Amino acid sequence: MNDYDPKSTRDADALEPRVPGTGQTRRQFVATVAVGAVGTAGFPRIMSAAEGIVRDKSGAATGDSEMDLTLSINGREHALKVDPRLTLLDALRDKLNLTGSKKGCDHGQCGACTVLVDGRRINACLTLAVMHAGSAITTIEGLANGEELHPVQAAFLEHDGFQCGYCTPGQICSAVALLKENHARTDDEIREWMSGNICRCGAYTNIVAAIREARDKSKTTR
């Protein structure tokens, strides 16, 4: 006979191991660290939002946990209300319908979500949206100048630097930053510094050729 009585069990949080020296469960400790990573400037607002999160019996987050956030994306200001745990990638795709940035692995391993933040390439799936208030964010949608493609975009078209196209937005954003970083001096250097962007179709030869052409054309227009 099974003597287990669910009514006699304590709350799940009470049963969870505590992080030494904190008195917090592992889940509570990770949440605190994640909030702290945002920085001290927005800490009070973010903490008050995080404290508003409550959980139902299934453990799912419920309640009013959103905060006001303004993001500068492709030269435009966007006022949002977001959960402080929302990634930049999910904010772009789900809040702003900027779906050019792709969700591939969602672990920062494939590069499909690469965007530019203050000119630097980052994996949008690994960073919180609230960390980038005040930053200049550029997605694949913001590279072209009206109807005129960015030179890297044009080079990818010229050299068929894609097949299915799923990874292409991240490849192009990464290549734009690569050229600004001056990490495209040789084909080997291009391969090395583009290694964080995976093309499952295997169009690497054409991608390198496209970046090489964009590099050479930028030299002639200086």
Secondary structure, 3 states (H helix, E strand, C coil): CCCCCHHHCCCHHHHCCECCCCCCEHHHHHHHHHHHCCCCCCHHHHHHHHHCCEECCCCCEECCCCEEEEEEECCEEEEEEECCCCEHHHHHHHHCCCCCCCCCCCCCCCCCCEEEECCEEEEHHHCEHHHHCCCEEECHHHCCECCECCHHHHHHHHCCCCCCCCCHHHHHHHHHHHHHCCCCCCHHHHHHHCCCCCCCCCCHHHHHHHHHHHHHHHHHCC
